[in-house]
Amino acid sequence: MNTVRYELLEGDDTGIARIMLNRPEVRNAQSVAMTYELNAAFDTAAADDNVKVVILAAEGPHFSAGHDMRDRAVMDGHDTVGTWCGFDLPGGEGLFAREEEVYLGMCRRWRDLPKPTIAQVHGRCIAGGLMLAWVCDLIVASDDARFVDPVVSMGVNGVEWFVHPWELGARKAKEHLFTADEWDAAEAHRLGMVNHVVPRAELETFTLALARRIATKPSFALKLAKLSVNQTLDAMGQRVAIEGAFGLHHVAHSHNQLRFGMPVDPSGLALPPRRPRPSSGEAI
Ligand code: ZN
């Protein structure tokens, strides 16, 4: 693996696997190759009966800048995780298949991994970066973490794994999408999107301690507890809602392709640096 590092922890941390996003030179932007390597790492953790908890963390100053927009790699050569095909066909047919496979399909698999997962987030977590954090069961953020989905600025409804209303609540999800403001870790914690916020220097040790506590529990009960919560979300309609939003996401891609000759509105790619969201009480 080149873009992802897989570590089996030892000693007091036995039973914990740590997956590190490892493209710090591009702020861990997710290329197709990285997505498949990340998938392989999750599969390795799932298949190892000695692993009870998985931490997803990142090298470099930021968790993830999102999808690698410059990556135009063909899909040939990867063992696909879904049943879609025709990934490199022209028009909406290829793009839909590609995003069904590498974004929606992957996120579904990772969200349903039958072991507790913890995202350890620091620095910026942008668009597709949110998808990686959101598929994990728990999120621990450092106090320097920043979260934003700026995809509406690019003429699309939001990232492909559309769980914003579940993560932020409906009204705050709308504000987050409409404004594309960057929200800090404290705000994400207040909204319930993040389990804990800790100083940057304590992020790794805090996350490990949390994983260690979870790893003392019986593995089957952990799997069943996770499945029970995920089944509840499905019963509440989460899966159907995600798929509905994914369909609208592709209406937007097709609209932009017709209007601008590319799947996103190019004016959104050239926005000035996003300003942080004003704290409560300001600018009202
Ligand atoms: Zn898309």
Residues whose N, C-alpha, C, O or C-beta is under 5 A from the ligand:
A	BS01	ZN	E99
